[in-house]
Amino acid sequence: MVVVVVTTPGPSVRCVDLLLCGHHFRCSRGVLEAMGALVLDRSGALVTGR
């Protein structure tokens, strides 16, 4: 699994696009959700509840 993570700008975060493998996505999922990041699969579909 490969995902694209898009963070939204905030007080301490710039807008950034990241490519993450499944392992690093799973390790970072809680922080990414707390940041309000969008996570997309390779087809561009929103990843939810994995």
ModelCIF file with pLDDT and N, C-alpha, C, O atoms, coordinates in Angstrom:
data_MODEL
#
_entry.id   MODEL 
#
_entity.id                         1 
_entity.type                       polymer 
_entity.pdbx_number_of_molecules   1 
#
_entity_poly.entity_id                      1 
_entity_poly.type                           'polypeptide(L)' 
_entity_poly.nstd_linkage                   no 
_entity_poly.nstd_monomer                   no 
_entity_poly.pdbx_seq_one_letter_code       MVVVVVTTPGPSVRCVDLLLCGHHFRCSRGVLEAMGALVLDRSGALVTGR 
_entity_poly.pdbx_seq_one_letter_code_can   MVVVVVTTPGPSVRCVDLLLCGHHFRCSRGVLEAMGALVLDRSGALVTGR 
_entity_poly.pdbx_strand_id                 A 
#
loop_
_entity_poly_seq.entity_id 
_entity_poly_seq.num 
_entity_poly_seq.mon_id 
_entity_poly_seq.hetero 
1 1  MET n 
1 2  VAL n 
1 3  VAL n 
1 4  VAL n 
1 5  VAL n 
1 6  VAL n 
1 7  THR n 
1 8  THR n 
1 9  PRO n 
1 10 GLY n 
1 11 PRO n 
1 12 SER n 
1 13 VAL n 
1 14 ARG n 
1 15 CYS n 
1 16 VAL n 
1 17 ASP n 
1 18 LEU n 
1 19 LEU n 
1 20 LEU n 
1 21 CYS n 
1 22 GLY n 
1 23 HIS n 
1 24 HIS n 
1 25 PHE n 
1 26 ARG n 
1 27 CYS n 
1 28 SER n 
1 29 ARG n 
1 30 GLY n 
1 31 VAL n 
1 32 LEU n 
1 33 GLU n 
1 34 ALA n 
1 35 MET n 
1 36 GLY n 
1 37 ALA n 
1 38 LEU n 
1 39 VAL n 
1 40 LEU n 
1 41 ASP n 
1 42 ARG n 
1 43 SER n 
1 44 GLY n 
1 45 ALA n 
1 46 LEU n 
1 47 VAL n 
1 48 THR n 
1 49 GLY n 
1 50 ARG n 
#
_struct_asym.id          A 
_struct_asym.entity_id   1 
#
loop_
_ma_qa_metric.id 
_ma_qa_metric.mode 
_ma_qa_metric.name 
_ma_qa_metric.software_group_id 
_ma_qa_metric.type 
1 global pLDDT . pLDDT 
2 local  pLDDT . pLDDT 
#
_ma_qa_metric_global.metric_id      1 
_ma_qa_metric_global.metric_value   89.06 
_ma_qa_metric_global.model_id       1 
_ma_qa_metric_global.ordinal_id     1 
#
loop_
_ma_qa_metric_local.label_asym_id 
_ma_qa_metric_local.label_comp_id 
_ma_qa_metric_local.label_seq_id 
_ma_qa_metric_local.metric_id 
_ma_qa_metric_local.metric_value 
_ma_qa_metric_local.model_id 
_ma_qa_metric_local.ordinal_id 
A MET 1  2 88.00 1 1  
A VAL 2  2 94.00 1 2  
A VAL 3  2 96.00 1 3  
A VAL 4  2 96.00 1 4  
A VAL 5  2 95.00 1 5  
A VAL 6  2 93.00 1 6  
A THR 7  2 87.00 1 7  
A THR 8  2 82.00 1 8  
A PRO 9  2 82.00 1 9  
A GLY 10 2 77.00 1 10 
A PRO 11 2 82.00 1 11 
A SER 12 2 77.00 1 12 
A VAL 13 2 68.00 1 13 
A ARG 14 2 79.00 1 14 
A CYS 15 2 83.00 1 15 
A VAL 16 2 84.00 1 16 
A ASP 17 2 90.00 1 17 
A LEU 18 2 92.00 1 18 
A LEU 19 2 95.00 1 19 
A LEU 20 2 96.00 1 20 
A CYS 21 2 96.00 1 21 
A GLY 22 2 92.00 1 22 
A HIS 23 2 95.00 1 23 
A HIS 24 2 96.00 1 24 
A PHE 25 2 95.00 1 25 
A ARG 26 2 94.00 1 26 
A CYS 27 2 96.00 1 27 
A SER 28 2 95.00 1 28 
A ARG 29 2 94.00 1 29 
A GLY 30 2 94.00 1 30 
A VAL 31 2 92.00 1 31 
A LEU 32 2 92.00 1 32 
A GLU 33 2 90.00 1 33 
A ALA 34 2 90.00 1 34 
A MET 35 2 84.00 1 35 
A GLY 36 2 88.00 1 36 
A ALA 37 2 91.00 1 37 
A LEU 38 2 94.00 1 38 
A VAL 39 2 96.00 1 39 
A LEU 40 2 96.00 1 40 
A ASP 41 2 94.00 1 41 
A ARG 42 2 91.00 1 42 
A SER 43 2 93.00 1 43 
A GLY 44 2 93.00 1 44 
A ALA 45 2 96.00 1 45 
A LEU 46 2 94.00 1 46 
A VAL 47 2 93.00 1 47 
A THR 48 2 82.00 1 48 
A GLY 49 2 68.00 1 49 
A ARG 50 2 53.00 1 50 
#
loop_
_atom_site.group_PDB 
_atom_site.id 
_atom_site.type_symbol 
_atom_site.label_atom_id 
_atom_site.label_alt_id 
_atom_site.label_comp_id 
_atom_site.label_asym_id 
_atom_site.label_entity_id 
_atom_site.label_seq_id 
_atom_site.pdbx_PDB_ins_code 
_atom_site.Cartn_x 
_atom_site.Cartn_y 
_atom_site.Cartn_z 
_atom_site.occupancy 
_atom_site.B_iso_or_equiv 
_atom_site.pdbx_formal_charge 
_atom_site.auth_seq_id 
_atom_site.auth_comp_id 
_atom_site.auth_asym_id 
_atom_site.auth_atom_id 
_atom_site.pdbx_PDB_model_num 
ATOM 1   N N  . MET A 1 1  ? 0.830   -1.167 0.000  1.00 88.00 ? 1  MET A N  1 
ATOM 2   C CA . MET A 1 1  ? 0.000   0.000  0.000  1.00 88.00 ? 1  MET A CA 1 
ATOM 3   C C  . MET A 1 1  ? 0.882   1.240  0.000  1.00 88.00 ? 1  MET A C  1 
ATOM 4   O O  . MET A 1 1  ? 1.884   1.308  0.712  1.00 88.00 ? 1  MET A O  1 
ATOM 5   N N  . VAL A 1 2  ? 0.499   2.203  -0.798 1.00 94.00 ? 2  VAL A N  1 
ATOM 6   C CA . VAL A 1 2  ? 1.159   3.508  -0.846 1.00 94.00 ? 2  VAL A CA 1 
ATOM 7   C C  . VAL A 1 2  ? 0.059   4.547  -0.743 1.00 94.00 ? 2  VAL A C  1 
ATOM 8   O O  . VAL A 1 2  ? -0.979  4.414  -1.391 1.00 94.00 ? 2  VAL A O  1 
ATOM 9   N N  . VAL A 1 3  ? 0.269   5.580  0.060  1.00 96.00 ? 3  VAL A N  1 
ATOM 10  C CA . VAL A 1 3  ? -0.721  6.641  0.189  1.00 96.00 ? 3  VAL A CA 1 
ATOM 11  C C  . VAL A 1 3  ? -0.067  7.995  -0.017 1.00 96.00 ? 3  VAL A C  1 
ATOM 12  O O  . VAL A 1 3  ? 1.138   8.164  0.170  1.00 96.00 ? 3  VAL A O  1 
ATOM 13  N N  . VAL A 1 4  ? -0.891  8.951  -0.405 1.00 96.00 ? 4  VAL A N  1 
ATOM 14  C CA . VAL A 1 4  ? -0.481  10.350 -0.491 1.00 96.00 ? 4  VAL A CA 1 
ATOM 15  C C  . VAL A 1 4  ? -1.177  11.066 0.655  1.00 96.00 ? 4  VAL A C  1 
ATOM 16  O O  . VAL A 1 4  ? -2.399  10.996 0.785  1.00 96.00 ? 4  VAL A O  1 
ATOM 17  N N  . VAL A 1 5  ? -0.408  11.749 1.478  1.00 95.00 ? 5  VAL A N  1 
ATOM 18  C CA . VAL A 1 5  ? -0.939  12.493 2.607  1.00 95.00 ? 5  VAL A CA 1 
ATOM 19  C C  . VAL A 1 5  ? -0.811  13.971 2.281  1.00 95.00 ? 5  VAL A C  1 
ATOM 20  O O  . VAL A 1 5  ? 0.262   14.441 1.902  1.00 95.00 ? 5  VAL A O  1 
ATOM 21  N N  . VAL A 1 6  ? -1.911  14.703 2.430  1.00 93.00 ? 6  VAL A N  1 
ATOM 22  C CA . VAL A 1 6  ? -1.910  16.147 2.191  1.00 93.00 ? 6  VAL A CA 1 
ATOM 23  C C  . VAL A 1 6  ? -2.263  16.832 3.495  1.00 93.00 ? 6  VAL A C  1 
ATOM 24  O O  . VAL A 1 6  ? -3.373  16.671 4.003  1.00 93.00 ? 6  VAL A O  1 
ATOM 25  N N  . THR A 1 7  ? -1.333  17.591 4.038  1.00 87.00 ? 7  THR A N  1 
ATOM 26  C CA . THR A 1 7  ? -1.603  18.335 5.262  1.00 87.00 ? 7  THR A CA 1 
ATOM 27  C C  . THR A 1 7  ? -2.130  19.709 4.896  1.00 87.00 ? 7  THR A C  1 
ATOM 28  O O  . THR A 1 7  ? -1.781  20.272 3.859  1.00 87.00 ? 7  THR A O  1 
ATOM 29  N N  . THR A 1 8  ? -2.961  20.228 5.751  1.00 82.00 ? 8  THR A N  1 
ATOM 30  C CA . THR A 1 8  ? -3.491  21.571 5.536  1.00 82.00 ? 8  THR A CA 1 
ATOM 31  C C  . THR A 1 8  ? -2.659  22.556 6.346  1.00 82.00 ? 8  THR A C  1 
ATOM 32  O O  . THR A 1 8  ? -2.120  22.192 7.391  1.00 82.00 ? 8  THR A O  1 
ATOM 33  N N  . PRO A 1 9  ? -2.548  23.791 5.885  1.00 82.00 ? 9  PRO A N  1 
ATOM 34  C CA . PRO A 1 9  ? -1.734  24.760 6.605  1.00 82.00 ? 9  PRO A CA 1 
ATOM 35  C C  . PRO A 1 9  ? -2.361  25.110 7.949  1.00 82.00 ? 9  PRO A C  1 
ATOM 36  O O  . PRO A 1 9  ? -3.583  25.114 8.099  1.00 82.00 ? 9  PRO A O  1 
ATOM 37  N N  . GLY A 1 10 ? -1.521  25.398 8.905  1.00 77.00 ? 10 GLY A N  1 
ATOM 38  C CA . GLY A 1 10 ? -1.969  25.806 10.232 1.00 77.00 ? 10 GLY A CA 1 
ATOM 39  C C  . GLY A 1 10 ? -0.899  26.646 10.885 1.00 77.00 ? 10 GLY A C  1 
ATOM 40  O O  . GLY A 1 10 ? 0.079   27.024 10.240 1.00 77.00 ? 10 GLY A O  1 
ATOM 41  N N  . PRO A 1 11 ? -1.076  26.943 12.172 1.00 82.00 ? 11 PRO A N  1 
ATOM 42  C CA . PRO A 1 11 ? -0.113  27.817 12.853 1.00 82.00 ? 11 PRO A CA 1 
ATOM 43  C C  . PRO A 1 11 ? 1.322   27.284 12.830 1.00 82.00 ? 11 PRO A C  1 
ATOM 44  O O  . PRO A 1 11 ? 2.271   28.062 12.726 1.00 82.00 ? 11 PRO A O  1 
ATOM 45  N N  . SER A 1 12 ? 1.481   25.973 12.925 1.00 77.00 ? 12 SER A N  1 
ATOM 46  C CA . SER A 1 12 ? 2.844   25.433 12.962 1.00 77.00 ? 12 SER A CA 1 
ATOM 47  C C  . SER A 1 12 ? 3.107   24.426 11.838 1.00 77.00 ? 12 SER A C  1 
ATOM 48  O O  . SER A 1 12 ? 4.113   23.717 11.866 1.00 77.00 ? 12 SER A O  1 
ATOM 49  N N  . VAL A 1 13 ? 2.202   24.361 10.844 1.00 68.00 ? 13 VAL A N  1 
ATOM 50  C CA . VAL A 1 13 ? 2.322   23.369 9.770  1.00 68.00 ? 13 VAL A CA 1 
ATOM 51  C C  . VAL A 1 13 ? 2.104   24.043 8.420  1.00 68.00 ? 13 VAL A C  1 
ATOM 52  O O  . VAL A 1 13 ? 1.135   24.777 8.224  1.00 68.00 ? 13 VAL A O  1 
ATOM 53  N N  . ARG A 1 14 ? 3.016   23.783 7.503  1.00 79.00 ? 14 ARG A N  1 
ATOM 54  C CA . ARG A 1 14 ? 2.829   24.242 6.128  1.00 79.00 ? 14 ARG A CA 1 
ATOM 55  C C  . ARG A 1 14 ? 2.011   23.193 5.379  1.00 79.00 ? 14 ARG A C  1 
ATOM 56  O O  . ARG A 1 14 ? 1.915   22.055 5.839  1.00 79.00 ? 14 ARG A O  1 
ATOM 57  N N  . CYS A 1 15 ? 1.436   23.539 4.266  1.00 83.00 ? 15 CYS A N  1 
ATOM 58  C CA . CYS A 1 15 ? 0.752   22.580 3.409  1.00 83.00 ? 15 CYS A CA 1 
ATOM 59  C C  . CYS A 1 15 ? 1.825   21.711 2.747  1.00 83.00 ? 15 CYS A C  1 
ATOM 60  O O  . CYS A 1 15 ? 2.714   22.217 2.063  1.00 83.00 ? 15 CYS A O  1 
ATOM 61  N N  . VAL A 1 16 ? 1.727   20.402 2.963  1.00 84.00 ? 16 VAL A N  1 
ATOM 62  C CA . VAL A 1 16 ? 2.749   19.484 2.480  1.00 84.00 ? 16 VAL A CA 1 
ATOM 63  C C  . VAL A 1 16 ? 2.082   18.251 1.906  1.00 84.00 ? 16 VAL A C  1 
ATOM 64  O O  . VAL A 1 16 ? 1.074   17.784 2.437  1.00 84.00 ? 16 VAL A O  1 
ATOM 65  N N  . ASP A 1 17 ? 2.637   17.719 0.820  1.00 90.00 ? 17 ASP A N  1 
ATOM 66  C CA . ASP A 1 17 ? 2.227   16.432 0.263  1.00 90.00 ? 17 ASP A CA 1 
ATOM 67  C C  . ASP A 1 17 ? 3.311   15.413 0.598  1.00 90.00 ? 17 ASP A C  1 
ATOM 68  O O  . ASP A 1 17 ? 4.492   15.648 0.343  1.00 90.00 ? 17 ASP A O  1 
ATOM 69  N N  . LEU A 1 18 ? 2.908   14.287 1.167  1.00 92.00 ? 18 LEU A N  1 
ATOM 70  C CA . LEU A 1 18 ? 3.849   13.227 1.521  1.00 92.00 ? 18 LEU A CA 1 
ATOM 71  C C  . LEU A 1 18 ? 3.447   11.940 0.827  1.00 92.00 ? 18 LEU A C  1 
ATOM 72  O O  . LEU A 1 18 ? 2.257   11.668 0.668  1.00 92.00 ? 18 LEU A O  1 
ATOM 73  N N  . LEU A 1 19 ? 4.412   11.151 0.418  1.00 95.00 ? 19 LEU A N  1 
ATOM 74  C CA . LEU A 1 19 ? 4.170   9.782  -0.044 1.00 95.00 ? 19 LEU A CA 1 
ATOM 75  C C  . LEU A 1 19 ? 4.632   8.848  1.062  1.00 95.00 ? 19 LEU A C  1 
ATOM 76  O O  . LEU A 1 19 ? 5.791   8.893  1.475  1.00 95.00 ? 19 LEU A O  1 
ATOM 77  N N  . LEU A 1 20 ? 3.729   8.000  1.541  1.00 96.00 ? 20 LEU A N  1 
ATOM 78  C CA . LEU A 1 20 ? 4.076   7.084  2.613  1.00 96.00 ? 20 LEU A CA 1 
ATOM 79  C C  . LEU A 1 20 ? 3.750   5.650  2.221  1.00 96.00 ? 20 LEU A C  1 
ATOM 80  O O  . LEU A 1 20 ? 2.725   5.387  1.592  1.00 96.00 ? 20 LEU A O  1 
ATOM 81  N N  . CYS A 1 21 ? 4.621   4.734  2.595  1.00 96.00 ? 21 CYS A N  1 
ATOM 82  C CA . CYS A 1 21 ? 4.314   3.318  2.444  1.00 96.00 ? 21 CYS A CA 1 
ATOM 83  C C  . CYS A 1 21 ? 3.281   2.952  3.515  1.00 96.00 ? 21 CYS A C  1 
ATOM 84  O O  . CYS A 1 21 ? 3.055   3.722  4.449  1.00 96.00 ? 21 CYS A O  1 
ATOM 85  N N  . GLY A 1 22 ? 2.668   1.803  3.384  1.00 92.00 ? 22 GLY A N  1 
ATOM 86  C CA . GLY A 1 22 ? 1.650   1.367  4.326  1.00 92.00 ? 22 GLY A CA 1 
ATOM 87  C C  . GLY A 1 22 ? 2.145   1.321  5.756  1.00 92.00 ? 22 GLY A C  1 
ATOM 88  O O  . GLY A 1 22 ? 1.432   1.733  6.671  1.00 92.00 ? 22 GLY A O  1 
ATOM 89  N N  . HIS A 1 23 ? 3.355   0.829  5.965  1.00 95.00 ? 23 HIS A N  1 
ATOM 90  C CA . HIS A 1 23 ? 3.918   0.732  7.312  1.00 95.00 ? 23 HIS A CA 1 
ATOM 91  C C  . HIS A 1 23 ? 4.028   2.104  7.968  1.00 95.00 ? 23 HIS A C  1 
ATOM 92  O O  . HIS A 1 23 ? 3.587   2.281  9.104  1.00 95.00 ? 23 HIS A O  1 
ATOM 93  N N  . HIS A 1 24 ? 4.602   3.062  7.278  1.00 96.00 ? 24 HIS A N  1 
ATOM 94  C CA . HIS A 1 24 ? 4.783   4.385  7.866  1.00 96.00 ? 24 HIS A CA 1 
ATOM 95  C C  . HIS A 1 24 ? 3.455   5.125  7.994  1.00 96.00 ? 24 HIS A C  1 
ATOM 96  O O  . HIS A 1 24 ? 3.290   5.936  8.905  1.00 96.00 ? 24 HIS A O  1 
ATOM 97  N N  . PHE A 1 25 ? 2.517   4.860  7.106  1.00 95.00 ? 25 PHE A N  1 
ATOM 98  C CA . PHE A 1 25 ? 1.180   5.426  7.257  1.00 95.00 ? 25 PHE A CA 1 
ATOM 99  C C  . PHE A 1 25 ? 0.526   4.901  8.533  1.00 95.00 ? 25 PHE A C  1 
ATOM 100 O O  . PHE A 1 25 ? -0.019  5.679  9.316  1.00 95.00 ? 25 PHE A O  1 
ATOM 101 N N  . ARG A 1 26 ? 0.575   3.593  8.745  1.00 94.00 ? 26 ARG A N  1 
ATOM 102 C CA . ARG A 1 26 ? -0.041  3.011  9.945  1.00 94.00 ? 26 ARG A CA 1 
ATOM 103 C C  . ARG A 1 26 ? 0.616   3.546  11.219 1.00 94.00 ? 26 ARG A C  1 
ATOM 104 O O  . ARG A 1 26 ? -0.070  3.806  12.207 1.00 94.00 ? 26 ARG A O  1 
ATOM 105 N N  . CYS A 1 27 ? 1.920   3.707  11.199 1.00 96.00 ? 27 CYS A N  1 
ATOM 106 C CA . CYS A 1 27 ? 2.634   4.248  12.369 1.00 96.00 ? 27 CYS A CA 1 
ATOM 107 C C  . CYS A 1 27 ? 2.258   5.707  12.644 1.00 96.00 ? 27 CYS A C  1 
ATOM 108 O O  . CYS A 1 27 ? 2.269   6.138  13.798 1.00 96.00 ? 27 CYS A O  1 
ATOM 109 N N  . SER A 1 28 ? 1.931   6.457  11.619 1.00 95.00 ? 28 SER A N  1 
ATOM 110 C CA . SER A 1 28 ? 1.678   7.896  11.734 1.00 95.00 ? 28 SER A CA 1 
ATOM 111 C C  . SER A 1 28 ? 0.197   8.251  11.729 1.00 95.00 ? 28 SER A C  1 
ATOM 112 O O  . SER A 1 28 ? -0.158  9.421  11.874 1.00 95.00 ? 28 SER A O  1 
ATOM 113 N N  . ARG A 1 29 ? -0.662  7.266  11.566 1.00 94.00 ? 29 ARG A N  1 
ATOM 114 C CA . ARG A 1 29 ? -2.088  7.523  11.353 1.00 94.00 ? 29 ARG A CA 1 
ATOM 115 C C  . ARG A 1 29 ? -2.720  8.432  12.419 1.00 94.00 ? 29 ARG A C  1 
ATOM 116 O O  . ARG A 1 29 ? -3.441  9.370  12.079 1.00 94.00 ? 29 ARG A O  1 
ATOM 117 N N  . GLY A 1 30 ? -2.458  8.164  13.690 1.00 94.00 ? 30 GLY A N  1 
ATOM 118 C CA . GLY A 1 30 ? -3.061  8.964  14.753 1.00 94.00 ? 30 GLY A CA 1 
ATOM 119 C C  . GLY A 1 30 ? -2.691  10.438 14.672 1.00 94.00 ? 30 GLY A C  1 
ATOM 120 O O  . GLY A 1 30 ? -3.546  11.310 14.831 1.00 94.00 ? 30 GLY A O  1 
ATOM 121 N N  . VAL A 1 31 ? -1.427  10.710 14.427 1.00 92.00 ? 31 VAL A N  1 
ATOM 122 C CA . VAL A 1 31 ? -0.964  12.102 14.318 1.00 92.00 ? 31 VAL A CA 1 
ATOM 123 C C  . VAL A 1 31 ? -1.554  12.759 13.075 1.00 92.00 ? 31 VAL A C  1 
ATOM 124 O O  . VAL A 1 31 ? -1.969  13.917 13.122 1.00 92.00 ? 31 VAL A O  1 
ATOM 125 N N  . LEU A 1 32 ? -1.591  12.025 11.966 1.00 92.00 ? 32 LEU A N  1 
ATOM 126 C CA . LEU A 1 32 ? -2.146  12.577 10.731 1.00 92.00 ? 32 LEU A CA 1 
ATOM 127 C C  . LEU A 1 32 ? -3.626  12.907 10.896 1.00 92.00 ? 32 LEU A C  1 
ATOM 128 O O  . LEU A 1 32 ? -4.083  13.950 10.429 1.00 92.00 ? 32 LEU A O  1 
ATOM 129 N N  . GLU A 1 33 ? -4.375  12.029 11.553 1.00 90.00 ? 33 GLU A N  1 
ATOM 130 C CA . GLU A 1 33 ? -5.795  12.299 11.802 1.00 90.00 ? 33 GLU A CA 1 
ATOM 131 C C  . GLU A 1 33 ? -5.962  13.517 12.700 1.00 90.00 ? 33 GLU A C  1 
ATOM 132 O O  . GLU A 1 33 ? -6.835  14.351 12.459 1.00 90.00 ? 33 GLU A O  1 
ATOM 133 N N  . ALA A 1 34 ? -5.129  13.625 13.735 1.00 90.00 ? 34 ALA A N  1 
ATOM 134 C CA . ALA A 1 34 ? -5.205  14.768 14.649 1.00 90.00 ? 34 ALA A CA 1 
ATOM 135 C C  . ALA A 1 34 ? -4.913  16.083 13.930 1.00 90.00 ? 34 ALA A C  1 
ATOM 136 O O  . ALA A 1 34 ? -5.455  17.129 14.289 1.00 90.00 ? 34 ALA A O  1 
ATOM 137 N N  . MET A 1 35 ? -4.045  16.020 12.905 1.00 84.00 ? 35 MET A N  1 
ATOM 138 C CA . MET A 1 35 ? -3.698  17.207 12.120 1.00 84.00 ? 35 MET A CA 1 
ATOM 139 C C  . MET A 1 35 ? -4.772  17.555 11.098 1.00 84.00 ? 35 MET A C  1 
ATOM 140 O O  . MET A 1 35 ? -4.767  18.654 10.544 1.00 84.00 ? 35 MET A O  1 
ATOM 141 N N  . GLY A 1 36 ? -5.691  16.629 10.845 1.00 88.00 ? 36 GLY A N  1 
ATOM 142 C CA . GLY A 1 36 ? -6.705  16.862 9.827  1.00 88.00 ? 36 GLY A CA 1 
ATOM 143 C C  . GLY A 1 36 ? -6.197  16.631 8.417  1.00 88.00 ? 36 GLY A C  1 
ATOM 144 O O  . GLY A 1 36 ? -6.741  17.183 7.461  1.00 88.00 ? 36 GLY A O  1 
ATOM 145 N N  . ALA A 1 37 ? -5.157  15.818 8.280  1.00 91.00 ? 37 ALA A N  1 
ATOM 146 C CA . ALA A 1 37 ? -4.577  15.543 6.958  1.00 91.00 ? 37 ALA A CA 1 
ATOM 147 C C  . ALA A 1 37 ? -5.523  14.686 6.122  1.00 91.00 ? 37 ALA A C  1 
ATOM 148 O O  . ALA A 1 37 ? -6.256  13.851 6.652  1.00 91.00 ? 37 ALA A O  1 
ATOM 149 N N  . LEU A 1 38 ? -5.495  14.903 4.830  1.00 94.00 ? 38 LEU A N  1 
ATOM 150 C CA . LEU A 1 38 ? -6.223  14.054 3.894  1.00 94.00 ? 38 LEU A CA 1 
ATOM 151 C C  . LEU A 1 38 ? -5.300  12.933 3.447  1.00 94.00 ? 38 LEU A C  1 
ATOM 152 O O  . LEU A 1 38 ? -4.121  13.166 3.180  1.00 94.00 ? 38 LEU A O  1 
ATOM 153 N N  . VAL A 1 39 ? -5.830  11.714 3.364  1.00 96.00 ? 39 VAL A N  1 
ATOM 154 C CA . VAL A 1 39 ? -5.040  10.571 2.936  1.00 96.00 ? 39 VAL A CA 1 
ATOM 155 C C  . VAL A 1 39 ? -5.725  9.965  1.718  1.00 96.00 ? 39 VAL A C  1 
ATOM 156 O O  . VAL A 1 39 ? -6.899  9.600  1.765  1.00 96.00 ? 39 VAL A O  1 
ATOM 157 N N  . LEU A 1 40 ? -4.975  9.867  0.634  1.00 96.00 ? 40 LEU A N  1 
ATOM 158 C CA . LEU A 1 40 ? -5.500  9.366  -0.637 1.00 96.00 ? 40 LEU A CA 1 
ATOM 159 C C  . LEU A 1 40 ? -4.738  8.125  -1.059 1.00 96.00 ? 40 LEU A C  1 
ATOM 160 O O  . LEU A 1 40 ? -3.530  8.021  -0.849 1.00 96.00 ? 40 LEU A O  1 
ATOM 161 N N  . ASP A 1 41 ? -5.465  7.173  -1.665 1.00 94.00 ? 41 ASP A N  1 
ATOM 162 C CA . ASP A 1 41 ? -4.771  5.995  -2.204 1.00 94.00 ? 41 ASP A CA 1 
ATOM 163 C C  . ASP A 1 41 ? -4.232  6.318  -3.590 1.00 94.00 ? 41 ASP A C  1 
ATOM 164 O O  . ASP A 1 41 ? -4.346  7.449  -4.061 1.00 94.00 ? 41 ASP A O  1 
ATOM 165 N N  . ARG A 1 42 ? -3.646  5.320  -4.239 1.00 91.00 ? 42 ARG A N  1 
ATOM 166 C CA . ARG A 1 42 ? -3.000  5.557  -5.546 1.00 91.00 ? 42 ARG A CA 1 
ATOM 167 C C  . ARG A 1 42 ? -3.965  6.021  -6.619 1.00 91.00 ? 42 ARG A C  1 
ATOM 168 O O  . ARG A 1 42 ? -3.552  6.672  -7.578 1.00 91.00 ? 42 ARG A O  1 
ATOM 169 N N  . SER A 1 43 ? -5.264  5.693  -6.474 1.00 93.00 ? 43 SER A N  1 
ATOM 170 C CA . SER A 1 43 ? -6.255  6.111  -7.469 1.00 93.00 ? 43 SER A CA 1 
ATOM 171 C C  . SER A 1 43 ? -6.811  7.496  -7.156 1.00 93.00 ? 43 SER A C  1 
ATOM 172 O O  . SER A 1 43 ? -7.573  8.048  -7.951 1.00 93.00 ? 43 SER A O  1 
ATOM 173 N N  . GLY A 1 44 ? -6.442  8.063  -6.010 1.00 93.00 ? 44 GLY A N  1 
ATOM 174 C CA . GLY A 1 44 ? -6.936  9.371  -5.626 1.00 93.00 ? 44 GLY A CA 1 
ATOM 175 C C  . GLY A 1 44 ? -8.163  9.323  -4.716 1.00 93.00 ? 44 GLY A C  1 
ATOM 176 O O  . GLY A 1 44 ? -8.724  10.361 -4.364 1.00 93.00 ? 44 GLY A O  1 
ATOM 177 N N  . ALA A 1 45 ? -8.581  8.100  -4.335 1.00 96.00 ? 45 ALA A N  1 
ATOM 178 C CA . ALA A 1 45 ? -9.734  7.950  -3.445 1.00 96.00 ? 45 ALA A CA 1 
ATOM 179 C C  . ALA A 1 45 ? -9.320  8.203  -2.001 1.00 96.00 ? 45 ALA A C  1 
ATOM 180 O O  . ALA A 1 45 ? -8.219  7.842  -1.587 1.00 96.00 ? 45 ALA A O  1 
ATOM 181 N N  . LEU A 1 46 ? -10.209 8.822  -1.245 1.00 94.00 ? 46 LEU A N  1 
ATOM 182 C CA . LEU A 1 46 ? -9.958  9.109  0.156  1.00 94.00 ? 46 LEU A CA 1 
ATOM 183 C C  . LEU A 1 46 ? -9.874  7.816  0.950  1.00 94.00 ? 46 LEU A C  1 
ATOM 184 O O  . LEU A 1 46 ? -10.739 6.950  0.822  1.00 94.00 ? 46 LEU A O  1 
ATOM 185 N N  . VAL A 1 47 ? -8.834  7.679  1.770  1.00 93.00 ? 47 VAL A N  1 
ATOM 186 C CA . VAL A 1 47 ? -8.651  6.490  2.614  1.00 93.00 ? 47 VAL A CA 1 
ATOM 187 C C  . VAL A 1 47 ? -9.306  6.776  3.958  1.00 93.00 ? 47 VAL A C  1 
ATOM 188 O O  . VAL A 1 47 ? -8.987  7.763  4.621  1.00 93.00 ? 47 VAL A O  1 
ATOM 189 N N  . THR A 1 48 ? -10.224 5.902  4.350  1.00 82.00 ? 48 THR A N  1 
ATOM 190 C CA . THR A 1 48 ? -10.893 6.034  5.645  1.00 82.00 ? 48 THR A CA 1 
ATOM 191 C C  . THR A 1 48 ? -10.997 4.680  6.301  1.00 82.00 ? 48 THR A C  1 
ATOM 192 O O  . THR A 1 48 ? -11.184 3.671  5.621  1.00 82.00 ? 48 THR A O  1 
ATOM 193 N N  . GLY A 1 49 ? -10.881 4.642  7.607  1.00 68.00 ? 49 GLY A N  1 
ATOM 194 C CA . GLY A 1 49 ? -11.143 3.458  8.381  1.00 68.00 ? 49 GLY A CA 1 
ATOM 195 C C  . GLY A 1 49 ? -10.303 2.224  8.104  1.00 68.00 ? 49 GLY A C  1 
ATOM 196 O O  . GLY A 1 49 ? -10.784 1.109  8.304  1.00 68.00 ? 49 GLY A O  1 
ATOM 197 N N  . ARG A 1 50 ? -9.072  2.381  7.655  1.00 53.00 ? 50 ARG A N  1 
ATOM 198 C CA . ARG A 1 50 ? -8.238  1.210  7.404  1.00 53.00 ? 50 ARG A CA 1 
ATOM 199 C C  . ARG A 1 50 ? -7.448  0.875  8.616  1.00 53.00 ? 50 ARG A C  1 
ATOM 200 O O  . ARG A 1 50 ? -6.679  -0.086 8.605  1.00 53.00 ? 50 ARG A O  1 
#
